[in-house]
Each structure stands twice: as structure tokens, then as C-alpha cells.
Amino acid sequence: QVQLVESGGDLVQPGGSLRLSCAASGFTFSVSAMRWYRQAPGKERELVASISTDAGSTSYADSVKGRFTISRDNAKRTVYLQMNSLKPDDTAVYYCNVRQLSQYWGQGTQVTVSS
């Protein structure tokens, strides 16, 4: 079955950096586009970044452009989200996502940006 396991969330000060990882299994990772979403308290889940199968195409929410970078390692079946210049507004649970016949989500990893 499809499994997505996120890791790397932490408490970080404003201006700091984190790298999130999402380990995938149960589907053909190399032919699947991958996405990172986030959900802040009291807000709807929003798409943060997406990456094509060969990493040739990426896209970002306007709020994270220039600060976040999505990447993938098909050999390791892992997608990453490098987050730099973090702001308090980036505080959220971050989820990995893949769309097959259904949508699949990981359990999420908490990112808290606070001094």
C-alpha cells in the first residue's frame, strides 16, 4: 500500500532553515509527481510546492518562492523541501502528497517558527 513518511520538522527561529524529507513506498515513485502541502491552525491546507517525475519542472506558492526548494531523489524514493529564511507565517504541519487513483497523504511533520 502507499506510504508516505515525513520527517525533519522542528522548532526554529525566524530566519532559520530546515529540510523536510518524505520517504515513499508502495507505488512507482519515479513516475509520480510529488507535492508538499501545509496546514496552519485554523486555516485550510494549501499547496506549497510540486515537482515533476524527473525534477525538470517545479512550482511554488507565491508565499514561499525564492525561499523554499523542492527536490527529489528517485533512487532513494524520497522528496525533500529545503526551507530557508523561515518566517512565523510558515508555522504549520507539512504534508507530503501523491496522486494515484486516489490522493495519499503522510502523517505530517510539525514546523514551528518562533523566537
C-alpha positions as CSV (number, residue, x, y, z in Angstrom):
1,Q,0.0,0.0,0.0
2,V,1.0,3.6,-0.5
3,Q,3.0,5.0,2.4
4,L,4.5,8.5,2.8
5,V,6.6,9.3,5.9
6,E,7.6,12.8,6.6
7,S,10.4,13.9,8.9
8,G,12.5,16.9,9.6
9,G,10.1,19.2,11.3
10,D,11.3,21.2,14.3
11,L,11.2,24.5,16.2
12,V,13.3,27.1,14.5
13,Q,13.9,30.8,15.0
14,P,12.8,33.3,12.3
15,G,15.4,33.4,9.6
16,G,16.5,29.9,10.1
17,S,16.4,26.8,7.8
18,L,15.0,23.3,7.8
19,R,15.0,20.4,5.4
20,L,12.0,18.2,5.3
21,S,12.1,14.7,3.9
22,C,9.3,12.4,2.7
23,A,10.1,8.7,2.2
24,A,7.7,7.0,-0.2
25,S,6.8,3.3,-0.8
26,G,4.0,1.2,-2.3
27,F,3.9,2.9,-5.7
28,T,6.2,3.7,-8.6
29,F,7.9,6.7,-7.3
30,S,9.9,7.6,-10.3
31,V,6.9,8.2,-12.5
32,S,4.9,10.1,-9.9
33,A,4.8,13.8,-9.4
34,M,5.1,14.8,-5.8
35,R,3.8,17.7,-3.7
36,W,4.2,19.3,-0.4
37,Y,1.2,20.9,1.4
38,R,0.9,22.7,4.7
39,Q,-1.9,23.4,7.1
40,A,-1.7,26.1,9.8
41,P,-4.0,26.2,12.8
42,G,-7.5,27.4,11.7
43,K,-6.5,27.5,8.1
44,E,-7.2,25.3,5.0
45,R,-4.5,23.0,3.7
46,E,-2.5,24.8,1.0
47,L,-0.2,23.6,-1.8
48,V,3.4,24.7,-1.1
49,A,5.4,23.1,-3.9
50,S,5.3,20.4,-6.5
51,I,7.9,18.6,-8.6
52,S,7.6,16.5,-11.8
53,T,8.8,13.0,-12.2
54,D,12.3,13.8,-13.4
55,A,12.6,17.1,-11.3
56,G,12.6,19.0,-14.6
57,S,9.6,21.1,-13.5
58,T,8.9,22.6,-10.1
59,S,6.3,25.1,-8.9
60,Y,5.8,27.1,-5.7
61,A,3.2,29.0,-3.9
62,D,3.9,32.8,-4.1
63,S,4.4,32.9,-0.3
64,V,7.4,30.6,-0.5
65,K,9.0,31.5,-3.8
66,G,12.7,32.2,-3.5
67,R,12.9,30.7,0.0
68,F,11.8,27.1,-0.4
69,T,13.2,24.5,-2.8
70,I,11.6,21.1,-3.6
71,S,13.8,18.3,-4.9
72,R,13.7,14.5,-5.2
73,D,16.0,11.5,-5.3
74,N,14.3,8.8,-7.3
75,A,16.9,6.2,-6.3
76,K,16.1,6.8,-2.6
77,R,12.3,7.3,-3.3
78,T,12.5,10.5,-1.3
79,V,11.2,14.0,-1.9
80,Y,12.7,17.0,0.0
81,L,11.7,20.5,0.9
82,Q,14.5,22.9,1.7
83,M,13.1,25.8,3.6
84,N,15.3,28.9,4.1
85,S,14.6,32.4,5.6
86,L,11.7,30.9,7.6
87,K,9.0,33.2,8.9
88,P,6.5,32.8,11.7
89,D,3.8,32.5,9.0
90,D,5.5,29.3,7.8
91,T,4.4,27.6,11.1
92,A,2.2,24.7,10.1
93,V,2.1,20.9,9.7
94,Y,3.7,20.0,6.4
95,Y,2.4,17.0,4.4
96,C,3.7,15.0,1.6
97,N,1.2,14.1,-1.2
98,V,0.9,11.9,-4.2
99,R,-2.0,11.4,-6.5
100,Q,-2.6,7.9,-7.8
101,L,-6.2,6.6,-8.4
102,S,-6.7,8.3,-5.0
103,Q,-4.8,11.0,-3.1
104,Y,-2.4,9.9,-0.4
105,W,-1.0,11.8,2.5
106,G,1.7,11.3,5.1
107,Q,1.1,11.8,8.8
108,G,2.7,15.3,8.6
109,T,5.6,16.9,10.3
110,Q,5.3,20.0,12.5
111,V,7.3,23.1,11.7
112,T,7.2,25.9,14.2
113,V,9.0,29.2,13.5
114,S,9.2,31.3,16.7
115,S,11.7,33.2,18.7
